[in-house]
Amino acid sequence: MKARATTEPEASASVPLTLLPWHEGARSRLETAVAGERLPHALLLHGPEGVGKERFAAVLAGALFCSRRGATLIPCGECADCALSRAASHPDLHWLRIPEDKKSIGVDAVREACEQLGMTSMRSGYRVAIVSPAHSMTTNAQNALLKTLEEPSPRTLLVLVTSRPSRLLATLRSRCQRVEIPRPGAAPATQWLGAELGAVPAVGLLELAGGAPLRAAALAPHFASLESQMTGLLDDLLSGRSEVTRTSADMLGEGLPVRLDWLEAWLGTALRRRTLPDATGLTIPGGPLLQRAAAEVNISAAFRMVDRLREARRLLEGSAAPQLVLEALLVELVAAFRRKGVA
């Protein structure tokens, strides 16, 4: 499959033209730049996974296209341009994503997107290209973008969406204005999530999602089964009823990243219970053995396990053998708890 830029933001029949509550700060800053005719040609839209960065980028593009928005950077939702944006068919918006059969965005796709930005607007307005996730571009692809940013066309905007800005070339980052989409606080995140789910979120769901509401909403249908599976696996492992090799095999597969998220959330909750005076009310996931283990584990050992877990993630993103990486992680986990005499 040839990599190419498209006008489709995602496989969806309708694109929301409203921002999420915690987007207001970023919108306000960009609105000031637009009002002063100081909007840059390139934005680096960064923040953790699950906070709606792509949605913000789509609404920003819709606002720039909107013919009735007035002084605010909010689409009116009623004009012809807004109808096109909502239907994901605006001819002046181009999305650049990883092709289904690839692991990165290549130089050919970037060059095509740059050519489209250089063309005359189909609607006599802005032309916008959104690259997501931007950190998935190859080095050659990033260098191709640099050439476009050196001589940008009038009324064009390039939006790089990423959760890992450090993976972009320093020369590319320096040519973009950084716009952060942060995690919301626990209270607004829980309120939004409850409204989205139509029910009070399960205890630990937002923690598992790293405080990111959209990710929590996506995990919600699977949360109970994940909680049950990980509780059973770790309970058997720490009690000695299961060996590391068997536990590793049960954790491997398509759901491994979220299982590691659960393990990190468990360790994180245990650390907060031990180190923060106002965190005694936190609920530690798992059954009696896991709760006792989390409450008694050596704090230094728990911190080392969090570091080791994050290192395992980095190895798993590369060419390392997943089973060997996971087995090494679980061996250290068991050792950390057995030193305390919990397991």
C-alpha positions as CSV (number, residue, x, y, z in Angstrom):
1,M,0.0,0.0,0.0
2,K,1.3,3.4,-0.9
3,A,1.4,5.8,2.0
4,R,-0.6,8.9,1.3
5,A,-2.3,11.9,2.9
6,T,-6.1,11.7,3.2
7,T,-9.0,13.9,4.1
8,E,-10.3,11.2,6.5
9,P,-9.5,11.9,10.1
10,E,-10.5,8.4,11.2
11,A,-13.1,5.7,10.4
12,S,-16.0,7.8,11.6
13,A,-19.2,9.1,9.9
14,S,-19.1,12.3,11.8
15,V,-16.4,14.5,13.3
16,P,-17.2,16.4,16.5
17,L,-16.7,20.2,16.1
18,T,-16.7,20.9,19.9
19,L,-13.7,20.9,22.2
20,L,-13.3,19.1,25.4
21,P,-13.5,21.1,28.7
22,W,-9.7,20.9,29.3
23,H,-8.9,22.2,25.8
24,E,-10.0,25.7,26.7
25,G,-6.6,27.0,27.7
26,A,-4.9,25.9,24.5
27,R,-7.8,27.3,22.4
28,S,-7.7,30.6,24.1
29,R,-3.9,31.1,23.4
30,L,-4.3,30.2,19.8
31,E,-7.4,32.4,19.4
32,T,-5.2,35.4,20.6
33,A,-2.6,34.5,18.0
34,V,-5.3,34.3,15.2
35,A,-6.9,37.6,16.3
36,G,-3.4,39.3,16.0
37,E,-2.7,37.6,12.7
38,R,0.2,35.8,14.4
39,L,-0.8,32.2,13.9
40,P,2.4,30.3,13.0
41,H,2.7,28.0,10.0
42,A,3.4,25.0,12.2
43,L,2.2,23.8,15.5
44,L,3.5,21.0,17.7
45,L,0.5,19.7,19.5
46,H,1.7,17.5,22.4
47,G,0.4,15.9,25.5
48,P,-0.2,12.3,26.9
49,E,-2.3,9.7,25.1
50,G,-6.0,10.0,25.6
51,V,-6.5,13.7,26.2
52,G,-8.0,14.4,22.7
53,K,-5.2,16.0,20.8
54,E,-6.5,14.8,17.4
55,R,-9.9,16.2,18.3
56,F,-8.4,19.5,19.2
57,A,-6.5,19.5,15.9
58,A,-9.7,18.7,13.9
59,V,-11.7,21.5,15.7
60,L,-8.9,24.0,15.2
61,A,-8.9,23.2,11.4
62,G,-12.7,23.5,11.4
63,A,-12.5,26.9,13.1
64,L,-10.0,28.1,10.5
65,F,-12.2,26.9,7.7
66,C,-15.5,28.3,9.2
67,S,-16.9,31.3,7.3
68,R,-19.0,32.5,10.3
69,R,-16.9,32.0,13.4
70,G,-16.3,35.7,14.0
71,A,-13.6,36.6,16.6
72,T,-13.6,33.3,18.4
73,L,-11.7,30.2,17.4
74,I,-14.8,28.1,17.5
75,P,-16.6,26.7,14.5
76,C,-20.1,27.9,14.1
77,G,-21.3,24.4,13.1
78,E,-23.8,25.7,10.6
79,C,-22.0,27.0,7.5
80,A,-21.0,24.9,4.5
81,D,-17.4,24.6,5.6
82,C,-18.5,23.3,9.0
83,A,-20.7,20.7,7.3
84,L,-17.7,19.6,5.2
85,S,-15.5,19.4,8.3
86,R,-18.2,17.5,10.3
87,A,-18.5,15.0,7.4
88,A,-14.6,14.6,7.3
89,S,-14.7,15.7,3.7
90,H,-13.3,19.2,3.7
91,P,-11.0,19.4,0.6
92,D,-8.5,21.7,2.4
93,L,-7.9,19.4,5.3
94,H,-5.3,16.5,4.9
95,W,-4.6,13.9,7.5
96,L,-1.3,12.0,7.4
97,R,-1.3,8.7,9.3
98,I,0.6,5.5,9.5
99,P,-0.5,3.2,6.6
100,E,-2.2,0.0,7.8
101,D,0.6,-2.2,6.5
102,K,3.5,0.0,7.9
103,K,4.9,1.0,11.2
104,S,5.9,4.6,10.3
105,I,5.0,7.5,8.1
106,G,7.4,7.6,5.2
107,V,9.0,10.4,3.1
108,D,6.7,9.8,0.1
109,A,3.5,10.5,2.1
110,V,5.1,13.6,3.6
111,R,6.1,14.9,0.2
112,E,2.5,14.4,-1.1
113,A,1.1,16.3,1.9
114,C,3.5,19.1,1.3
115,E,2.5,19.3,-2.3
116,Q,-1.2,19.5,-1.3
117,L,-0.4,22.4,1.1
118,G,1.3,24.2,-1.7
119,M,-1.8,24.0,-3.9
120,T,-4.6,26.7,-4.2
121,S,-7.3,26.3,-1.5
122,M,-10.4,24.7,-2.8
123,R,-12.6,26.9,-0.6
124,S,-10.6,30.1,-0.8
125,G,-9.3,29.8,2.8
126,Y,-6.8,28.0,4.9
127,R,-5.1,24.7,3.9
128,V,-4.3,22.4,6.9
129,A,-2.3,19.2,7.2
130,I,-2.4,17.2,10.4
131,V,0.3,14.6,11.0
132,S,-0.6,12.0,13.7
133,P,1.3,10.5,15.4
134,A,4.1,12.8,14.3
135,H,6.8,10.9,16.1
136,S,6.1,7.9,13.8
137,M,7.7,9.8,10.8
138,T,11.0,8.5,9.6
139,T,14.0,10.7,9.7
140,N,13.8,11.3,6.0
141,A,10.1,12.2,6.3
142,Q,10.9,14.7,9.0
143,N,13.7,16.3,6.9
144,A,11.2,16.6,4.0
145,L,8.9,18.6,6.3
146,L,11.7,20.9,7.2
147,K,12.0,22.0,3.6
148,T,8.4,23.0,3.6
149,L,8.7,24.9,6.8
150,E,11.6,27.0,5.5
151,E,9.4,28.5,2.8
152,P,5.7,28.0,3.9
153,S,2.9,29.1,1.6
154,P,0.5,31.8,2.8
155,R,-2.6,30.7,4.8
156,T,-1.3,27.2,5.5
157,L,-1.0,25.3,8.8
158,L,0.9,22.2,9.6
159,V,-0.1,20.5,12.9
160,L,2.2,17.8,14.3
161,V,0.3,15.7,16.9
162,T,2.4,13.7,19.3
163,S,2.7,12.2,22.7
164,R,6.5,12.0,22.3
165,P,7.9,15.3,21.1
166,S,11.4,14.2,22.0
167,R,11.3,11.7,19.1
168,L,11.1,14.6,16.6
169,L,14.2,16.2,15.2
170,A,15.3,19.2,17.2
171,T,15.4,21.3,14.1
172,L,11.8,20.4,13.3
173,R,10.7,21.1,16.9
174,S,12.4,24.5,16.8
175,R,10.3,25.5,13.7
176,C,7.0,24.8,15.4
177,Q,5.1,26.6,18.1
178,R,4.4,24.2,21.0
179,V,0.9,23.8,22.2
180,E,0.3,21.5,25.2
181,I,-2.9,19.6,25.7
182,P,-2.5,18.5,29.4
183,R,-4.3,15.9,31.4
184,P,-7.3,17.5,33.3
185,G,-7.5,17.3,37.1
186,A,-9.0,14.3,38.7
187,A,-12.3,16.0,39.4
188,P,-13.1,17.3,35.9
189,A,-11.8,14.1,34.4
190,T,-14.1,12.0,36.5
191,Q,-17.0,14.3,35.9
192,W,-16.5,14.1,32.1
193,L,-15.9,10.4,32.2
194,G,-19.1,9.8,34.2
195,A,-21.2,11.8,31.7
196,E,-19.6,9.9,28.8
197,L,-20.2,6.5,30.3
198,G,-23.6,7.4,31.8
199,A,-22.5,5.9,35.1
200,V,-20.0,6.5,37.9
201,P,-16.6,5.3,36.6
202,A,-15.2,2.1,38.2
203,V,-12.7,2.7,40.9
204,G,-9.2,2.5,39.4
205,L,-10.3,3.1,35.8
206,L,-9.0,6.6,35.5
207,E,-5.8,5.5,37.3
208,L,-5.3,2.7,34.8
209,A,-5.7,5.2,32.0
210,G,-3.0,7.5,33.5
211,G,-5.5,10.2,34.1
212,A,-6.4,10.5,30.4
213,P,-10.2,10.6,30.1
214,L,-10.6,9.4,26.5
215,R,-8.3,6.5,27.1
216,A,-10.4,5.6,30.2
217,A,-13.6,5.7,28.2
218,A,-12.0,3.3,25.7
219,L,-10.9,1.0,28.4
220,A,-14.1,1.0,30.4
221,P,-15.9,-1.9,28.6
222,H,-12.8,-4.2,29.3
223,F,-11.9,-2.9,32.7
224,A,-13.7,-5.6,34.8
225,S,-12.2,-8.5,32.9
226,L,-8.8,-6.9,32.9
227,E,-9.0,-6.4,36.7
228,S,-10.0,-10.0,37.2
229,Q,-7.4,-11.4,34.9
230,M,-4.5,-9.4,36.3
231,T,-5.5,-10.0,39.9
232,G,-5.6,-13.8,39.3
233,L,-2.3,-13.8,37.4
234,L,-0.4,-11.8,40.0
235,D,-2.0,-13.6,42.9
236,D,-0.9,-17.0,41.6
237,L,2.6,-15.7,40.8
238,L,3.3,-14.1,44.1
239,S,1.8,-17.0,46.1
240,G,3.9,-19.5,44.2
241,R,1.0,-21.3,42.5
242,S,2.3,-20.3,39.1
243,E,5.8,-19.9,37.6
244,V,7.2,-16.9,35.8
245,T,7.2,-18.6,32.4
246,R,3.5,-19.5,32.6
247,T,2.5,-16.0,33.8
248,S,4.5,-14.4,31.1
249,A,2.8,-16.6,28.4
250,D,-0.6,-15.6,29.8
251,M,0.2,-11.9,29.7
252,L,1.7,-11.9,26.2
253,G,-0.4,-11.0,23.1
254,E,-2.4,-8.1,21.8
255,G,-3.4,-6.9,25.2
256,L,0.1,-6.8,26.7
257,P,0.4,-3.0,26.8
258,V,-2.7,-2.5,28.9
259,R,-1.7,-5.3,31.2
260,L,1.5,-3.5,31.8
261,D,-0.5,-0.4,32.4
262,W,-2.5,-2.3,35.1
263,L,0.7,-3.4,36.7
264,E,2.1,0.1,36.8
265,A,-1.1,1.5,38.1
266,W,-1.0,-1.1,40.9
267,L,2.6,-0.2,41.8
268,G,1.8,3.5,41.6
269,T,-1.2,3.2,43.9
270,A,0.9,1.3,46.4
271,L,3.6,3.9,46.3
272,R,1.1,6.8,46.9
273,R,-0.4,4.9,49.8
274,R,3.0,4.5,51.4
275,T,4.4,8.0,50.7
276,L,1.5,10.5,50.7
277,P,-0.1,11.3,54.0
278,D,-3.5,12.1,52.4
279,A,-3.6,8.9,50.2
280,T,-4.7,6.3,52.8
281,G,-8.1,6.2,51.3
282,L,-6.8,5.0,47.9
283,T,-8.1,1.6,46.9
284,I,-5.4,-0.8,45.9
285,P,-6.5,-3.1,43.0
286,G,-6.6,-6.8,43.6
287,G,-7.5,-9.3,46.2
288,P,-6.3,-9.7,49.8
289,L,-2.8,-11.0,48.9
290,L,-2.1,-8.2,46.4
291,Q,-3.4,-5.5,48.8
292,R,-1.2,-6.9,51.6
293,A,1.7,-7.1,49.2
294,A,1.3,-3.6,48.0
295,A,0.9,-2.3,51.6
296,E,4.1,-4.0,52.8
297,V,6.5,-3.9,49.9
298,N,9.7,-2.0,50.4
299,I,9.3,1.5,49.0
300,S,12.7,1.5,47.3
301,A,12.0,-1.8,45.7
302,A,8.6,-0.6,44.4
303,F,10.3,2.5,42.8
304,R,12.8,0.2,41.2
305,M,10.1,-1.9,39.8
306,V,8.4,1.1,38.2
307,D,11.7,2.1,36.6
308,R,12.2,-1.5,35.4
309,L,8.6,-1.6,34.0
310,R,9.2,1.5,32.0
311,E,12.5,0.2,30.7
312,A,10.7,-3.0,29.6
313,R,8.2,-0.9,27.7
314,R,11.0,0.7,25.8
315,L,12.6,-2.6,25.0
316,L,9.2,-4.0,23.8
317,E,8.8,-1.1,21.4
318,G,12.1,-2.2,19.7
319,S,13.2,-5.5,18.4
320,A,13.6,-7.2,21.8
321,A,12.0,-10.7,22.3
322,P,8.7,-9.9,24.2
323,Q,8.7,-13.1,26.2
324,L,12.3,-12.7,27.4
325,V,11.7,-9.1,28.4
326,L,8.5,-9.9,30.3
327,E,10.0,-12.9,32.0
328,A,12.9,-10.8,33.3
329,L,10.5,-8.2,34.6
330,L,8.4,-10.8,36.4
331,V,11.4,-12.4,38.0
332,E,12.4,-9.0,39.4
333,L,8.8,-8.4,40.6
334,V,8.7,-11.7,42.5
335,A,12.2,-11.1,44.0
336,A,11.2,-7.6,45.2
337,F,8.2,-9.0,47.1
338,R,9.9,-12.1,48.4
339,R,12.7,-10.0,49.9
340,K,10.0,-8.5,52.1
341,G,8.5,-11.9,52.8
342,V,5.1,-11.1,51.3
343,A,5.0,-13.8,48.7
